[in-house]
Amino acid sequence: MQVYYHPRFRKAYFRLPLKIKIKAEAKEKVFREDPHNPSLKTHKLNGKLSRFWSFSVDRKYRILFEFSKKNEVIFLDVGNHKIYN
C-alpha cells in the first residue's frame, strides 16, 4: 500500500505528542499490510465526509484518509474526533 501525506496531515502530525506519534507509526505499518485489519477499526465515514475513511490510532486519536487509486491512499488529517468537523 502506497501512502501519501497531505500537507494538513503533516502539520497535524508534527503537533502530536511523542507517545501518539509512536503509536501512529506502528498503526501505519499495520495499515500498509492490511488497511482493514480489525485492530485498526477502519470505517467509512458518513454525511459530508462520506468520501473518506478513518482508522484508530488509539481510543482518542484517528487518521482520516481517502483511497485515491488501487493500492494508494492519502492521509488527510490526524487528531481527535474534532478532525471530523
Long-range contacts (C-beta under 8 A, 24 or more apart in sequence): 1-31, 1-32, 1-33, 1-35, 1-71, 1-72, 1-73, 2-71, 2-72, 2-73, 3-28, 3-31, 3-32, 3-72, 3-73, 3-74, 3-75, 4-68, 4-72, 4-73, 4-74, 4-75, 5-74, 5-75, 6-74, 6-75, 6-76, 6-77, 8-76, 8-77, 9-63, 9-75, 9-76, 9-77, 9-78, 12-77, 12-78, 12-79, 12-83, 13-78, 16-61, 16-78, 16-79, 20-57, 20-58, 20-61, 23-57, 23-58, 23-61, 24-57, 24-61, 24-63, 24-78, 27-55, 27-56, 27-57, 27-63, 28-63, 31-55, 31-63, 35-73, 45-84, 49-84, 52-76, 54-84
